[in-house]
Amino acid sequence: MGSFSIWHWLIVLVVVLLLFGRGKIPELMGDMAKGIKSFKKGMSDDDTVDDTRSVDPRTVEHRPGETVVTPDRTTTKP
């Protein structure tokens, strides 16, 4: 059971051409290329969105042991 010879590859090529036809193979390759391009574009768009995302000014970093004061609540002393 050795490697494929030129005859094996020719037979495979003929079978593929019979199944898909001459015009279908370039169309499939074009669709695959468009899919890869849109995937790469989507990945680069995600990277730029993450870099330009602003920090929410209402976010407060809470550390254990600190008192958290919120301006929305009013407290009265008894």
C-alpha positions as CSV (number, residue, x, y, z in Angstrom):
1,M,0.0,0.0,0.0
2,G,2.2,2.8,-1.2
3,S,1.5,6.4,-2.0
4,F,-0.8,7.5,-4.7
5,S,0.5,7.5,-8.2
6,I,-0.4,9.9,-11.0
7,W,-3.1,7.6,-12.2
8,H,-4.8,7.5,-8.8
9,W,-4.9,11.3,-8.7
10,L,-6.3,11.5,-12.3
11,I,-9.1,9.1,-11.4
12,V,-9.9,11.1,-8.3
13,L,-9.9,14.3,-10.4
14,V,-12.3,12.8,-12.9
15,V,-14.7,11.6,-10.2
16,V,-14.7,15.0,-8.5
17,L,-15.4,16.7,-11.9
18,L,-18.2,14.3,-12.6
19,L,-19.8,14.9,-9.2
20,F,-19.4,18.7,-9.0
21,G,-19.1,19.8,-12.6
22,R,-16.5,22.2,-14.1
23,G,-18.3,25.4,-13.0
24,K,-19.1,24.3,-9.5
25,I,-15.5,23.9,-8.2
26,P,-14.4,27.6,-8.8
27,E,-17.7,28.7,-7.3
28,L,-17.1,26.6,-4.1
29,M,-13.5,28.0,-3.8
30,G,-14.8,31.6,-4.2
31,D,-17.3,31.0,-1.5
32,M,-14.7,29.6,0.8
33,A,-12.4,32.6,0.1
34,K,-15.2,35.0,0.9
35,G,-15.9,33.1,4.2
36,I,-12.3,33.3,5.2
37,K,-12.2,37.0,4.4
38,S,-15.3,37.8,6.4
39,F,-14.0,35.7,9.3
40,K,-10.7,37.7,9.3
41,K,-12.6,41.0,9.1
42,G,-14.8,40.0,12.0
43,M,-11.8,39.0,14.1
44,S,-10.1,42.4,13.4
45,D,-13.3,44.3,14.1
46,D,-13.5,42.6,17.5
47,D,-10.0,43.6,18.3
48,T,-10.6,47.3,17.5
49,V,-13.9,47.4,19.5
50,D,-12.1,46.1,22.6
51,D,-9.3,48.7,22.3
52,T,-11.7,51.6,21.9
53,R,-14.2,50.6,24.6
54,S,-14.4,53.4,27.2
55,V,-14.4,52.8,30.9
56,D,-17.7,53.3,32.6
57,P,-17.3,56.4,34.8
58,R,-19.8,55.0,37.4
59,T,-17.7,52.0,38.1
60,V,-16.0,52.0,41.5
61,E,-13.3,49.6,42.4
62,H,-14.2,48.2,45.8
63,R,-11.5,46.8,48.1
64,P,-12.3,44.7,51.1
65,G,-12.3,46.7,54.3
66,E,-13.3,50.0,52.7
67,T,-16.5,51.8,53.3
68,V,-18.6,52.3,50.2
69,V,-20.5,55.6,50.0
70,T,-23.2,56.0,47.4
71,P,-24.5,59.5,46.6
72,D,-28.0,58.2,45.8
73,R,-28.7,57.2,49.4
74,T,-29.1,59.6,52.2
75,T,-28.4,58.6,55.8
76,T,-29.7,60.2,58.9
77,K,-28.0,60.0,62.3
78,P,-30.3,58.9,65.1
